[in-house]
Amino acid sequence: MSETTASWVRDVLDGRAEPAVPRHAATVMLVRPAVPAGPGVQVYLLRRVPTMEFAPGAFVFPGGRVDDRDADHAVRWSGPAPDYWARRFAVPEPLARALVCAAVRETFEESGVLLAGPSAHEVVADTRGADWEADRAALIDRSLSFAEFLDRRGLVLRTDLLRPWSQWITPLVEPRRYDTRFFAAALPEGQQTRDVGGEADRVAWLRPEDAVAGWDRSELRMLPPTVATLRELAACGSLEGVMAAEREIIPIEPELRVKNGRYRLVVPDGIDYPL
């Protein structure tokens, strides 16, 4: 911890500085059966470029901040309605709508995978090509809203392809904070992830247990909530197990405490949180 960071931490803990307000965000664990054929699953991870202000060089799941337009009622919608997601995440319906839209939009922006289709029972088969890339770039630079994108292509958001997983809030002492809802989704048949560049300099499909082992060996940098989530995915044992998991969504906000003269992050009992 740098002296500047340590000073900020002390100021927040002592009440001399106001903590940052967490920004709403969404992230998606894209999973598929293990390749080559075998037990377990693989999950899609991307490594953030070292110039990023938040978690530089860390392996993360696709995701990002909620955009104001993600709550647009014009978004074409199929599957569990916003009130379902509002109950699952204990938030107002407009925010629930925005979180789901942000999850799908960010996944497309960062992996090329689109959880949408021409009807409630279909999903886009392939999102490669110059026209798709142009739309993806327009979403990233915000010249195209997600609602406009779906409407232009005659697509509906397939919320039934998502599963609510967890909620992690960045510790109070961090200068950049996010209130992130985690989702799980199976890679749609026919679609392929692709290295889309931008915020990531490397992408990989890894077995969750292999990713955790890489973190244990200090070969892969990851934030503790990512490691905790990977362990949960590994425990499911299969794609079917991931998608059928019954998850209790409770806000998890690690707290920084001083123990024996050292700072230590702690979480509620029962949460497997690596340090």
Accessible surface in RSA format (square Angstrom, percent):
REM  Atomic radii and reference values for relative SASA: ProtOr
REM  Chains: A
REM  Algorithm: Lee & Richards
REM  Probe-radius: 1.40
REM  Slices: 20
REM RES _ NUM      All-atoms   Total-Side   Main-Chain    Non-polar    All polar
REM                ABS   REL    ABS   REL    ABS   REL    ABS   REL    ABS   REL
RES MET A   1   141.06  73.0  52.18  34.5  88.87 211.6  64.32  54.7  76.73 101.7
RES SER A   2    66.46  56.2  48.12  64.2  18.34  42.2  53.57 114.1  12.89  18.1
RES GLU A   3   122.12  70.1 112.03  84.8  10.09  24.0  69.77 135.0  52.35  42.7
RES THR A   4   111.42  79.2 104.29 105.7   7.13  17.0  72.71  97.7  38.71  58.5
RES THR A   5    55.16  39.2  51.45  52.2   3.71   8.8  29.05  39.0  26.12  39.5
RES ALA A   6    12.06  11.1  12.06  18.6   0.00   0.0  12.06  17.0   0.00   0.0
RES SER A   7    43.18  36.5  42.60  56.9   0.58   1.3  14.45  30.8  28.73  40.2
RES TRP A   8    72.59  29.1  69.37  33.6   3.22   7.6  71.99  38.4   0.60   1.0
RES VAL A   9     3.33   2.2   3.33   3.0   0.00   0.0   3.33   2.9   0.00   0.0
RES ARG A  10    95.19  40.0  93.73  47.8   1.46   3.5  41.67  56.9  53.52  32.4
RES ASP A  11    39.24  27.5  39.24  39.1   0.00   0.0   1.30   3.1  37.94  37.8
RES VAL A  12    11.00   7.2   0.60   0.5  10.40  25.1   0.60   0.5  10.40  28.2
RES LEU A  13    74.19  41.3  41.03  29.4  33.16  83.4  44.11  31.0  30.07  80.9
RES ASP A  14    90.66  63.5  58.03  57.8  32.63  77.2  17.78  41.8  72.88  72.7
RES GLY A  15    65.09  80.3   0.00   N/A  65.09  80.3  31.51  86.5  33.57  75.2
RES ARG A  16   155.86  65.4 115.44  58.8  40.42  96.2  73.75 100.8  82.11  49.8
RES ALA A  17    23.56  21.7  11.90  18.4  11.66  26.5  19.53  27.5   4.03  10.7
RES GLU A  18   152.11  87.3 138.18 104.5  13.93  33.2  62.43 120.7  89.68  73.2
RES PRO A  19    42.69  31.1  32.46  29.6  10.23  37.2  32.46  26.8  10.23  63.6
RES ALA A  20    29.41  27.0  17.91  27.6  11.51  26.2  28.57  40.2   0.85   2.2
RES VAL A  21   126.23  83.1 112.24 101.6  13.98  33.7 113.39  98.5  12.83  34.8
RES PRO A  22    40.37  29.4  29.04  26.5  11.34  41.2  29.04  24.0  11.34  70.4
RES ARG A  23   117.45  49.3 112.16  57.2   5.29  12.6  36.46  49.8  80.99  49.1
RES HIS A  24    68.66  37.5  62.80  43.7   5.86  15.0  39.96  41.2  28.71  33.4
RES ALA A  25     6.23   5.7   6.23   9.6   0.00   0.0   6.23   8.8   0.00   0.0
RES ALA A  26     0.50   0.5   0.00   0.0   0.50   1.1   0.00   0.0   0.50   1.3
RES THR A  27    12.06   8.6  12.06  12.2   0.00   0.0   9.23  12.4   2.83   4.3
RES VAL A  28     0.15   0.1   0.15   0.1   0.00   0.0   0.15   0.1   0.00   0.0
RES MET A  29     0.00   0.0   0.00   0.0   0.00   0.0   0.00   0.0   0.00   0.0
RES LEU A  30     0.00   0.0   0.00   0.0   0.00   0.0   0.00   0.0   0.00   0.0
RES VAL A  31     0.00   0.0   0.00   0.0   0.00   0.0   0.00   0.0   0.00   0.0
RES ARG A  32    58.02  24.4  57.61  29.4   0.41   1.0  11.65  15.9  46.37  28.1
RES PRO A  33    77.63  56.6  77.27  70.4   0.35   1.3  77.63  64.1   0.00   0.0
RES ALA A  34     4.53   4.2   0.00   0.0   4.53  10.3   0.00   0.0   4.53  12.0
RES VAL A  35    85.69  56.4  75.94  68.7   9.75  23.5  76.02  66.1   9.67  26.2
RES PRO A  36   110.57  80.6 107.19  97.7   3.38  12.3 110.49  91.2   0.08   0.5
RES ALA A  37   106.22  97.7  69.72 107.6  36.50  83.0  74.71 105.2  31.51  83.5
RES GLY A  38    38.76  47.8   0.00   N/A  38.76  47.8  18.74  51.4  20.03  44.9
RES PRO A  39   115.98  84.5 102.60  93.5  13.38  48.6 114.53  94.6   1.45   9.0
RES GLY A  40    19.13  23.6   0.00   N/A  19.13  23.6  10.67  29.3   8.46  18.9
RES VAL A  41     2.68   1.8   1.65   1.5   1.03   2.5   1.65   1.4   1.03   2.8
RES GLN A  42    17.24   9.6  17.24  12.6   0.00   0.0   0.00   0.0  17.24  13.1
RES VAL A  43     0.00   0.0   0.00   0.0   0.00   0.0   0.00   0.0   0.00   0.0
RES TYR A  44     1.31   0.6   1.31   0.7   0.00   0.0   1.31   1.0   0.00   0.0
RES LEU A  45     0.00   0.0   0.00   0.0   0.00   0.0   0.00   0.0   0.00   0.0
RES LEU A  46     4.15   2.3   4.15   3.0   0.00   0.0   4.15   2.9   0.00   0.0
RES ARG A  47    75.87  31.9  75.87  38.7   0.00   0.0   8.81  12.0  67.06  40.6
RES ARG A  48    33.41  14.0  33.26  17.0   0.14   0.3   1.40   1.9  32.01  19.4
RES VAL A  49    25.22  16.6  25.22  22.8   0.00   0.0  25.22  21.9   0.00   0.0
RES PRO A  50    97.11  70.8  79.17  72.2  17.95  65.2  79.38  65.5  17.74 110.2
RES THR A  51   120.70  85.8  91.80  93.1  28.90  68.9  82.14 110.3  38.57  58.3
RES MET A  52    45.51  23.6  38.13  25.2   7.38  17.6  24.73  21.0  20.77  27.5
RES GLU A  53   132.13  75.9  98.25  74.3  33.88  80.7  49.75  96.2  82.38  67.3
RES PHE A  54    55.61  27.8  52.65  32.6   2.96   7.7  54.50  33.0   1.11   3.2
RES ALA A  55     7.77   7.1   0.30   0.5   7.47  17.0   2.66   3.8   5.10  13.5
RES PRO A  56    43.80  31.9  40.83  37.2   2.97  10.8  41.06  33.9   2.74  17.0
RES GLY A  57    21.65  26.7   0.00   N/A  21.65  26.7  16.31  44.8   5.34  12.0
RES ALA A  58     0.00   0.0   0.00   0.0   0.00   0.0   0.00   0.0   0.00   0.0
RES PHE A  59     3.48   1.7   3.48   2.2   0.00   0.0   3.48   2.1   0.00   0.0
RES VAL A  60    23.02  15.1  23.02  20.8   0.00   0.0  23.02  20.0   0.00   0.0
RES PHE A  61     8.43   4.2   2.35   1.5   6.08  15.8   2.35   1.4   6.08  17.4
RES PRO A  62     0.00   0.0   0.00   0.0   0.00   0.0   0.00   0.0   0.00   0.0
RES GLY A  63    14.16  17.5   0.00   N/A  14.16  17.5   4.48  12.3   9.68  21.7
RES GLY A  64    23.63  29.1   0.00   N/A  23.63  29.1  21.38  58.7   2.25   5.0
RES ARG A  65   120.12  50.4 114.58  58.4   5.54  13.2  22.58  30.9  97.54  59.1
RES VAL A  66    34.73  22.9  14.90  13.5  19.83  47.8  14.90  13.0  19.83  53.8
RES ASP A  67    30.36  21.3  23.51  23.4   6.84  16.2  10.40  24.5  19.96  19.9
RES ASP A  68   140.17  98.2 117.20 116.7  22.97  54.3  39.60  93.2 100.57 100.3
RES ARG A  69    90.29  37.9  84.72  43.2   5.57  13.3  59.69  81.6  30.60  18.5
RES ASP A  70     1.96   1.4   1.86   1.9   0.09   0.2   0.09   0.2   1.86   1.9
RES ALA A  71    31.30  28.8  25.71  39.7   5.59  12.7  26.25  37.0   5.05  13.4
RES ASP A  72    55.97  39.2  45.29  45.1  10.68  25.2  16.52  38.9  39.44  39.3
RES HIS A  73   140.14  76.6 118.08  82.1  22.06  56.4  85.24  87.8  54.90  63.9
RES ALA A  74    66.53  61.2  42.55  65.7  23.98  54.6  54.42  76.6  12.11  32.1
RES VAL A  75     5.70   3.8   0.00   0.0   5.70  13.7   0.00   0.0   5.70  15.5
RES ARG A  76    87.60  36.8  80.67  41.1   6.92  16.5  25.88  35.4  61.72  37.4
RES TRP A  77    51.36  20.6  22.34  10.8  29.03  68.2  22.34  11.9  29.03  47.1
RES SER A  78    17.01  14.4  11.17  14.9   5.84  13.5  11.55  24.6   5.46   7.7
RES GLY A  79    38.91  48.0   0.00   N/A  38.91  48.0  16.70  45.8  22.22  49.8
RES PRO A  80    47.17  34.4  34.83  31.8  12.34  44.8  46.39  38.3   0.78   4.8
RES ALA A  81    46.54  42.8  42.25  65.2   4.29   9.8  42.25  59.5   4.29  11.4
RES PRO A  82    14.59  10.6  14.59  13.3   0.00   0.0  14.59  12.0   0.00   0.0
RES ASP A  83    60.33  42.3  59.43  59.2   0.90   2.1  17.11  40.3  43.22  43.1
RES TYR A  84    65.62  30.6  65.62  37.3   0.00   0.0  43.54  32.7  22.08  27.2
RES TRP A  85     0.82   0.3   0.82   0.4   0.00   0.0   0.82   0.4   0.00   0.0
RES ALA A  86    11.31  10.4   9.05  14.0   2.26   5.1   9.38  13.2   1.93   5.1
RES ARG A  87   161.80  67.9 134.35  68.5  27.45  65.3  77.94 106.5  83.85  50.8
RES ARG A  88    64.89  27.2  57.79  29.5   7.09  16.9  23.74  32.4  41.15  24.9
RES PHE A  89     4.81   2.4   0.32   0.2   4.48  11.7   0.80   0.5   4.00  11.5
RES ALA A  90    92.74  85.3  58.20  89.8  34.55  78.6  68.98  97.1  23.76  62.9
RES VAL A  91    19.66  12.9   6.20   5.6  13.45  32.4  11.63  10.1   8.03  21.8
RES PRO A  92    92.56  67.5  80.37  73.3  12.18  44.3  92.10  76.0   0.46   2.8
RES GLU A  93    86.46  49.6  81.61  61.7   4.85  11.5  25.26  48.8  61.20  50.0
RES PRO A  94    77.59  56.6  75.50  68.8   2.09   7.6  77.35  63.9   0.24   1.5
RES LEU A  95    34.15  19.0  29.45  21.1   4.70  11.8  33.06  23.2   1.09   2.9
RES ALA A  96     0.16   0.2   0.00   0.0   0.16   0.4   0.06   0.1   0.10   0.3
RES ARG A  97    28.42  11.9  28.42  14.5   0.00   0.0   0.00   0.0  28.42  17.2
RES ALA A  98     4.55   4.2   4.55   7.0   0.00   0.0   4.55   6.4   0.00   0.0
RES LEU A  99     0.08   0.0   0.08   0.1   0.00   0.0   0.08   0.1   0.00   0.0
RES VAL A 100     0.32   0.2   0.32   0.3   0.00   0.0   0.32   0.3   0.00   0.0
RES CYS A 101     0.00   0.0   0.00   0.0   0.00   0.0   0.00   0.0   0.00   0.0
RES ALA A 102     0.00   0.0   0.00   0.0   0.00   0.0   0.00   0.0   0.00   0.0
RES ALA A 103     0.30   0.3   0.00   0.0   0.30   0.7   0.07   0.1   0.23   0.6
RES VAL A 104     0.09   0.1   0.03   0.0   0.06   0.1   0.03   0.0   0.06   0.2
RES ARG A 105     5.08   2.1   5.08   2.6   0.00   0.0   5.08   6.9   0.00   0.0
RES GLU A 106    12.20   7.0  12.20   9.2   0.00   0.0   0.00   0.0  12.20  10.0
RES THR A 107     0.12   0.1   0.12   0.1   0.00   0.0   0.07   0.1   0.05   0.1
RES PHE A 108     0.00   0.0   0.00   0.0   0.00   0.0   0.00   0.0   0.00   0.0
RES GLU A 109     9.84   5.7   8.44   6.4   1.40   3.3   0.96   1.9   8.89   7.3
RES GLU A 110    24.52  14.1  21.62  16.4   2.90   6.9  15.67  30.3   8.85   7.2
RES SER A 111     0.00   0.0   0.00   0.0   0.00   0.0   0.00   0.0   0.00   0.0
RES GLY A 112     0.00   0.0   0.00   N/A   0.00   0.0   0.00   0.0   0.00   0.0
RES VAL A 113     0.00   0.0   0.00   0.0   0.00   0.0   0.00   0.0   0.00   0.0
RES LEU A 114     0.00   0.0   0.00   0.0   0.00   0.0   0.00   0.0   0.00   0.0
RES LEU A 115     0.16   0.1   0.08   0.1   0.09   0.2   0.08   0.1   0.09   0.2
RES ALA A 116     0.00   0.0   0.00   0.0   0.00   0.0   0.00   0.0   0.00   0.0
RES GLY A 117     0.00   0.0   0.00   N/A   0.00   0.0   0.00   0.0   0.00   0.0
RES PRO A 118    73.04  53.2  52.17  47.6  20.87  75.9  52.17  43.1  20.87 129.7
RES SER A 119    38.68  32.7  33.80  45.1   4.88  11.2  35.37  75.3   3.31   4.6
RES ALA A 120    45.41  41.8  34.27  52.9  11.14  25.4  34.27  48.3  11.14  29.5
RES HIS A 121   168.35  92.0 138.30  96.1  30.05  76.9  95.60  98.5  72.75  84.7
RES GLU A 122    88.30  50.7  82.72  62.6   5.59  13.3  33.69  65.2  54.61  44.6
RES VAL A 123    43.65  28.7  28.33  25.7  15.31  36.9  28.33  24.6  15.31  41.5
RES VAL A 124    14.23   9.4   9.37   8.5   4.87  11.7  14.23  12.4   0.00   0.0
RES ALA A 125    66.15  60.8  60.05  92.7   6.10  13.9  60.48  85.2   5.67  15.0
RES ASP A 126    57.77  40.5  49.61  49.4   8.16  19.3  24.27  57.1  33.50  33.4
RES THR A 127     1.71   1.2   0.66   0.7   1.04   2.5   0.00   0.0   1.71   2.6
RES ARG A 128   116.16  48.8 100.04  51.0  16.12  38.4  40.60  55.5  75.56  45.8
RES GLY A 129    41.90  51.7   0.00   N/A  41.90  51.7  31.60  86.7  10.30  23.1
RES ALA A 130    90.43  83.1  68.95 106.4  21.48  48.9  76.01 107.0  14.43  38.2
RES ASP A 131    82.97  58.1  72.13  71.8  10.84  25.6  44.47 104.6  38.51  38.4
RES TRP A 132    28.56  11.5  28.56  13.8   0.00   0.0  15.19   8.1  13.36  21.7
RES GLU A 133    63.04  36.2  63.04  47.7   0.00   0.0  45.49  88.0  17.55  14.3
RES ALA A 134    63.21  58.1  49.31  76.1  13.90  31.6  57.70  81.3   5.51  14.6
RES ASP A 135     8.50   6.0   8.45   8.4   0.05   0.1   0.05   0.1   8.45   8.4
RES ARG A 136    15.56   6.5  15.56   7.9   0.00   0.0   0.00   0.0  15.56   9.4
RES ALA A 137    47.14  43.3  43.83  67.6   3.31   7.5  45.24  63.7   1.90   5.0
RES ALA A 138    20.57  18.9  18.58  28.7   1.99   4.5  20.10  28.3   0.47   1.2
RES LEU A 139     1.11   0.6   0.75   0.5   0.36   0.9   0.75   0.5   0.36   1.0
RES ILE A 140    84.88  48.3  71.88  53.6  12.99  31.3  72.10  51.9  12.78  34.7
RES ASP A 141    96.96  67.9  67.28  67.0  29.69  70.2  43.27 101.8  53.70  53.6
RES ARG A 142    85.84  36.0  73.24  37.3  12.60  30.0  44.03  60.2  41.81  25.3
RES SER A 143    84.57  71.5  45.61  60.9  38.95  89.7  48.76 103.8  35.81  50.2
RES LEU A 144    10.36   5.8   9.29   6.6   1.06   2.7   9.29   6.5   1.06   2.9
RES SER A 145     8.39   7.1   6.46   8.6   1.94   4.5   6.14  13.1   2.25   3.2
RES PHE A 146     4.39   2.2   0.92   0.6   3.48   9.0   0.92   0.6   3.48  10.0
RES ALA A 147     5.59   5.1   4.07   6.3   1.52   3.5   4.37   6.2   1.22   3.2
RES GLU A 148    92.69  53.2  86.38  65.4   6.31  15.0  39.35  76.1  53.34  43.6
RES PHE A 149     0.00   0.0   0.00   0.0   0.00   0.0   0.00   0.0   0.00   0.0
RES LEU A 150     0.00   0.0   0.00   0.0   0.00   0.0   0.00   0.0   0.00   0.0
RES ASP A 151    88.80  62.2  76.70  76.3  12.10  28.6  12.52  29.5  76.28  76.1
RES ARG A 152   153.16  64.3 116.00  59.1  37.16  88.5  55.65  76.1  97.50  59.1
RES ARG A 153    65.56  27.5  38.12  19.4  27.43  65.3  18.49  25.3  47.07  28.5
RES GLY A 154    30.77  37.9   0.00   N/A  30.77  37.9  21.82  59.9   8.95  20.0
RES LEU A 155     9.99   5.6   9.99   7.1   0.00   0.0   9.99   7.0   0.00   0.0
RES VAL A 156    24.72  16.3  24.72  22.4   0.00   0.0  24.72  21.5   0.00   0.0
RES LEU A 157     0.00   0.0   0.00   0.0   0.00   0.0   0.00   0.0   0.00   0.0
RES ARG A 158    22.09   9.3  22.09  11.3   0.00   0.0   0.00   0.0  22.09  13.4
RES THR A 159     0.01   0.0   0.00   0.0   0.01   0.0   0.00   0.0   0.01   0.0
RES ASP A 160    49.25  34.5  41.94  41.7   7.31  17.3  25.31  59.6  23.94  23.9
RES LEU A 161    41.13  22.9  38.97  27.9   2.16   5.4  40.79  28.6   0.34   0.9
RES LEU A 162     3.57   2.0   0.00   0.0   3.57   9.0   0.00   0.0   3.57   9.6
RES ARG A 163    79.30  33.3  79.30  40.4   0.00   0.0  21.83  29.8  57.47  34.8
RES PRO A 164     8.22   6.0   6.31   5.8   1.91   7.0   6.31   5.2   1.91  11.9
RES TRP A 165     1.93   0.8   1.93   0.9   0.00   0.0   1.93   1.0   0.00   0.0
RES SER A 166     4.34   3.7   3.70   4.9   0.64   1.5   4.33   9.2   0.01   0.0
RES GLN A 167     9.99   5.6   9.99   7.3   0.00   0.0   0.00   0.0   9.99   7.6
RES TRP A 168    10.12   4.1   8.66   4.2   1.46   3.4   7.78   4.1   2.34   3.8
RES ILE A 169    23.92  13.6  21.96  16.4   1.96   4.7  22.63  16.3   1.29   3.5
RES THR A 170    20.12  14.3  13.23  13.4   6.90  16.4  11.61  15.6   8.52  12.9
RES PRO A 171    15.77  11.5  15.77  14.4   0.00   0.0  15.77  13.0   0.00   0.0
RES LEU A 172    80.90  45.1  79.42  56.8   1.48   3.7  79.42  55.8   1.48   4.0
RES VAL A 173     8.75   5.8   7.87   7.1   0.88   2.1   7.87   6.8   0.88   2.4
RES GLU A 174    71.58  41.1  71.08  53.8   0.50   1.2   6.56  12.7  65.02  53.1
RES PRO A 175    81.91  59.7  66.37  60.5  15.55  56.5  67.08  55.4  14.84  92.2
RES ARG A 176    90.51  38.0  85.99  43.8   4.53  10.8  31.78  43.4  58.73  35.6
RES ARG A 177    15.28   6.4  10.83   5.5   4.46  10.6   0.00   0.0  15.28   9.3
RES TYR A 178    29.61  13.8  28.94  16.5   0.67   1.7  17.75  13.3  11.85  14.6
RES ASP A 179    17.11  12.0  17.11  17.0   0.00   0.0   1.11   2.6  16.00  16.0
RES THR A 180    21.97  15.6  21.97  22.3   0.00   0.0  12.18  16.4   9.78  14.8
RES ARG A 181     8.54   3.6   8.54   4.4   0.00   0.0   0.00   0.0   8.54   5.2
RES PHE A 182    13.57   6.8  13.57   8.4   0.00   0.0  13.57   8.2   0.00   0.0
RES PHE A 183     0.00   0.0   0.00   0.0   0.00   0.0   0.00   0.0   0.00   0.0
RES ALA A 184     0.00   0.0   0.00   0.0   0.00   0.0   0.00   0.0   0.00   0.0
RES ALA A 185     0.00   0.0   0.00   0.0   0.00   0.0   0.00   0.0   0.00   0.0
RES ALA A 186    28.33  26.1  23.88  36.9   4.45  10.1  23.88  33.6   4.45  11.8
RES LEU A 187    36.69  20.4  19.71  14.1  16.97  42.7  19.71  13.8  16.97  45.7
RES PRO A 188    12.11   8.8   1.52   1.4  10.58  38.5  10.90   9.0   1.21   7.5
RES GLU A 189   162.61  93.4 142.15 107.5  20.46  48.7  64.50 124.8  98.10  80.1
RES GLY A 190    47.47  58.5   0.00   N/A  47.47  58.5  31.30  85.9  16.17  36.2
RES GLN A 191     6.13   3.4   0.01   0.0   6.12  14.6   0.02   0.0   6.11   4.6
RES GLN A 192    93.03  52.0  88.86  64.9   4.18   9.9  26.20  55.8  66.84  50.7
RES THR A 193    26.96  19.2   9.10   9.2  17.86  42.6   0.10   0.1  26.87  40.6
RES ARG A 194    53.18  22.3  45.70  23.3   7.48  17.8  38.91  53.2  14.27   8.7
RES ASP A 195    92.00  64.4  61.00  60.7  31.00  73.3  25.43  59.9  66.57  66.4
RES VAL A 196    25.28  16.6   5.09   4.6  20.18  48.6  11.88  10.3  13.39  36.3
RES GLY A 197    31.43  38.8   0.00   N/A  31.43  38.8  23.97  65.8   7.46  16.7
RES GLY A 198    73.20  90.3   0.00   N/A  73.20  90.3  43.16 118.4  30.04  67.3
RES GLU A 199    82.17  47.2  78.33  59.3   3.84   9.1  30.54  59.1  51.63  42.2
RES ALA A 200    11.34  10.4   6.17   9.5   5.17  11.8   6.17   8.7   5.17  13.7
RES ASP A 201    67.11  47.0  36.92  36.7  30.20  71.4  31.67  74.5  35.45  35.4
RES ARG A 202   103.25  43.4  99.69  50.8   3.57   8.5  29.34  40.1  73.91  44.8
RES VAL A 203    40.62  26.7  23.13  20.9  17.49  42.1  23.13  20.1  17.49  47.4
RES ALA A 204    18.50  17.0  10.72  16.5   7.78  17.7  18.50  26.0   0.00   0.0
RES TRP A 205    40.20  16.1  22.26  10.8  17.94  42.1  19.98  10.7  20.22  32.8
RES LEU A 206    42.59  23.7  41.31  29.6   1.27   3.2  42.59  29.9   0.00   0.0
RES ARG A 207    55.74  23.4  54.19  27.6   1.55   3.7  12.41  17.0  43.33  26.3
RES PRO A 208     0.30   0.2   0.30   0.3   0.00   0.0   0.30   0.2   0.00   0.0
RES GLU A 209    79.92  45.9  72.19  54.6   7.73  18.4  46.45  89.8  33.47  27.3
RES ASP A 210    73.34  51.4  66.90  66.6   6.44  15.2  18.49  43.5  54.85  54.7
RES ALA A 211     0.10   0.1   0.00   0.0   0.10   0.2   0.10   0.1   0.00   0.0
RES VAL A 212    14.93   9.8  14.93  13.5   0.00   0.0  14.93  13.0   0.00   0.0
RES ALA A 213    34.28  31.5  31.63  48.8   2.64   6.0  33.99  47.9   0.28   0.7
RES GLY A 214     2.96   3.7   0.00   N/A   2.96   3.7   2.96   8.1   0.00   0.0
RES TRP A 215    51.96  20.9  44.93  21.7   7.03  16.5  31.15  16.6  20.81  33.8
RES ASP A 216    91.59  64.2  60.24  60.0  31.36  74.1  27.22  64.1  64.37  64.2
RES ARG A 217   143.53  60.3 116.75  59.5  26.78  63.8  66.58  91.0  76.95  46.6
RES SER A 218   104.82  88.6  69.29  92.5  35.53  81.8  40.97  87.3  63.84  89.4
RES GLU A 219   113.75  65.3  80.28  60.7  33.47  79.7  40.30  78.0  73.45  60.0
RES LEU A 220    20.99  11.7  18.53  13.3   2.46   6.2  19.26  13.5   1.73   4.7
RES ARG A 221   126.12  53.0 115.82  59.0  10.30  24.5  56.21  76.8  69.92  42.4
RES MET A 222     9.65   5.0   0.00   0.0   9.65  23.0   0.16   0.1   9.50  12.6
RES LEU A 223    53.74  29.9  53.68  38.4   0.06   0.1  53.74  37.7   0.00   0.0
RES PRO A 224    30.65  22.3  30.65  27.9   0.00   0.0  30.65  25.3   0.00   0.0
RES PRO A 225    25.46  18.6  25.46  23.2   0.00   0.0  25.46  21.0   0.00   0.0
RES THR A 226     8.65   6.1   8.65   8.8   0.00   0.0   0.00   0.0   8.65  13.1
RES VAL A 227     0.00   0.0   0.00   0.0   0.00   0.0   0.00   0.0   0.00   0.0
RES ALA A 228     1.59   1.5   1.18   1.8   0.42   0.9   1.18   1.7   0.42   1.1
RES THR A 229     0.45   0.3   0.31   0.3   0.14   0.3   0.03   0.0   0.42   0.6
RES LEU A 230     0.00   0.0   0.00   0.0   0.00   0.0   0.00   0.0   0.00   0.0
RES ARG A 231    72.77  30.6  64.63  32.9   8.14  19.4  29.10  39.8  43.67  26.5
RES GLU A 232    47.71  27.4  40.18  30.4   7.54  17.9  24.16  46.7  23.56  19.2
RES LEU A 233     0.25   0.1   0.00   0.0   0.25   0.6   0.00   0.0   0.25   0.7
RES ALA A 234    35.94  33.0  16.74  25.8  19.20  43.7  20.10  28.3  15.85  42.0
RES ALA A 235    90.40  83.1  48.56  74.9  41.84  95.2  61.51  86.6  28.89  76.5
RES CYS A 236    36.36  27.5  11.61  13.0  24.74  58.2   8.53  21.6  27.83  30.0
RES GLY A 237    40.48  49.9   0.00   N/A  40.48  49.9  29.99  82.3  10.49  23.5
RES SER A 238    39.35  33.3  39.18  52.3   0.18   0.4  28.12  59.9  11.23  15.7
RES LEU A 239    32.30  18.0  30.05  21.5   2.25   5.6  30.05  21.1   2.25   6.0
RES GLU A 240   126.25  72.5 119.38  90.3   6.87  16.4  72.45 140.1  53.80  43.9
RES GLY A 241    23.79  29.3   0.00   N/A  23.79  29.3  19.22  52.7   4.57  10.2
RES VAL A 242     0.58   0.4   0.00   0.0   0.58   1.4   0.00   0.0   0.58   1.6
RES MET A 243    33.03  17.1  26.85  17.8   6.18  14.7  27.10  23.0   5.93   7.9
RES ALA A 244    73.08  67.2  51.08  78.8  22.00  50.0  61.08  86.0  12.01  31.8
RES ALA A 245    33.00  30.3  10.05  15.5  22.95  52.2  19.29  27.2  13.71  36.3
RES GLU A 246   167.67  96.3 135.47 102.5  32.20  76.7  61.49 118.9 106.18  86.7
RES ARG A 247    57.92  24.3  48.93  24.9   8.98  21.4   8.75  12.0  49.17  29.8
RES GLU A 248   142.16  81.6 117.75  89.1  24.41  58.1  49.39  95.5  92.77  75.7
RES ILE A 249    24.12  13.7   1.09   0.8  23.03  55.5   1.16   0.8  22.96  62.3
RES ILE A 250    69.84  39.7  68.43  51.0   1.40   3.4  68.52  49.3   1.32   3.6
RES PRO A 251    81.62  59.5  66.77  60.9  14.84  54.0  66.77  55.1  14.84  92.2
RES ILE A 252     9.21   5.2   9.21   6.9   0.00   0.0   9.21   6.6   0.00   0.0
RES GLU A 253    58.07  33.3  49.05  37.1   9.02  21.5  14.36  27.8  43.71  35.7
RES PRO A 254     2.54   1.9   2.00   1.8   0.54   2.0   2.00   1.7   0.54   3.3
RES GLU A 255    90.91  52.2  87.48  66.2   3.43   8.2  30.34  58.7  60.57  49.5
RES LEU A 256    26.02  14.5  12.79   9.1  13.23  33.3  12.79   9.0  13.23  35.6
RES ARG A 257   131.41  55.2 127.09  64.8   4.31  10.3  45.90  62.7  85.51  51.8
RES VAL A 258    94.60  62.2  64.03  58.0  30.57  73.7  64.03  55.6  30.57  82.9
RES LYS A 259   126.53  61.7 118.87  72.9   7.65  18.2  69.79  62.8  56.74  60.4
RES ASN A 260   141.33  97.5  98.46  95.2  42.86 103.2  40.03  96.3 101.30  97.9
RES GLY A 261    72.62  89.6   0.00   N/A  72.62  89.6  33.22  91.2  39.39  88.2
RES ARG A 262   188.11  79.0 183.49  93.5   4.62  11.0  63.56  86.9 124.55  75.5
RES TYR A 263    75.97  35.5  49.08  27.9  26.89  70.0  39.06  29.4  36.91  45.5
RES ARG A 264   115.11  48.3 110.49  56.3   4.63  11.0  19.62  26.8  95.49  57.9
RES LEU A 265    41.70  23.2  37.07  26.5   4.63  11.6  37.07  26.0   4.63  12.5
RES VAL A 266    39.50  26.0  34.78  31.5   4.72  11.4  39.05  33.9   0.46   1.2
RES VAL A 267    29.94  19.7   8.43   7.6  21.51  51.8  12.44  10.8  17.51  47.5
RES PRO A 268    68.41  49.9  54.82  50.0  13.59  49.4  66.70  55.1   1.71  10.6
RES ASP A 269   149.93 105.0 120.13 119.6  29.80  70.5  43.05 101.3 106.88 106.6
RES GLY A 270    84.07 103.7   0.00   N/A  84.07 103.7  42.72 117.2  41.35  92.6
RES ILE A 271    41.89  23.8  26.52  19.8  15.38  37.1  28.13  20.3  13.76  37.3
RES ASP A 272    82.30  57.6  69.23  68.9  13.07  30.9  37.55  88.4  44.75  44.6
RES TYR A 273    30.39  14.2   9.27   5.3  21.12  55.0   4.87   3.7  25.52  31.5
RES PRO A 274     9.27   6.8   1.64   1.5   7.63  27.7   9.27   7.7   0.00   0.0
RES LEU A 275   105.99  59.0  45.98  32.9  60.00 150.8  72.78  51.1  33.20  89.4
END  Absolute sums over single chains surface
CHAIN  1 A    12966.2      10054.3       2911.9       7071.0       5895.2
END  Absolute sums over all chains
TOTAL         12966.2      10054.3       2911.9       7071.0       5895.2
